[in-house]
């Protein structure tokens, strides 16, 4: 094995092992199964989403900070896309960023997609649900360890699915 390949493999493996304490067996959603995209017309999305959810998910809107009840959600469970129910964030990844929006330091691998957002006279990284392409928020590099990332999410774009009580 080439030295560079060995180093890359070692670093990737170490990174995965570092995340293991944050994922319980019931929340290990990372699978090799492909995510099937959901495609709907604007009219179909309007029928199943509230006006606020439609604006955020389909037109990349933003909710008012500190308005989401999910800011205060502290139970064990999963935060999923409200439009298609794809699990995005285990509750163990949530933290209080003080920004007024639900924030997470990591995501379930493969369940989001990112793109560059050049609106508001700045360059940011925007993230979307990998299944329905619904806009959820932006990704910043000012989060806590172990990732240093902050997935700043619109609470209206999420639904909370409580986990089993132990």
C-alpha positions, 0 to 999 in steps of 0.5 A: 500500500502506498504511504499516502493511501495508508495515511488517508485511510488511517485518518478517515478511520480515526475520524469515524472512531471519534464519532462513535461515542456520539451515535447510539446503535438506534441512531446509526443511520449511515448505510450504503443504501442510496437515497431516492430523490423525491421530486414534486411540483411547486403545487404539490409542495404547497399542498403538504407544507405550511406557507412558512415551510414552503418559503424556507424549503422551496425558496430558501427563506429564513425564519425569525431567530428565536421563533422555533420551539426546536431551539429548546428541544433537549430530548433524545431523538432525531431531527428530520426533514419536515418535507420528506422525513429523512433523518438529518441530525441525531439529538446528540449533535445539537448544541446551543449556539446562541444564534436563535436557530437550532444548531448542530455540530454534525449531520448523518453522513450522506443525508445533506447536500451543500452548495455555495450561496453568494446572496447577501453580498457574502459567500456562505455554504448552504445545505439542503436535504439529500432526498427532497432538496429542501433548503434547511440552512447554512453551514459555518466553521465556528461550531464546537469540537469535535467537528468545529462546524455549525449547521444552522438550521431553520426549525420550521424545516425540521421535525423532531422524532423522539427516541425511546426512553431508556 
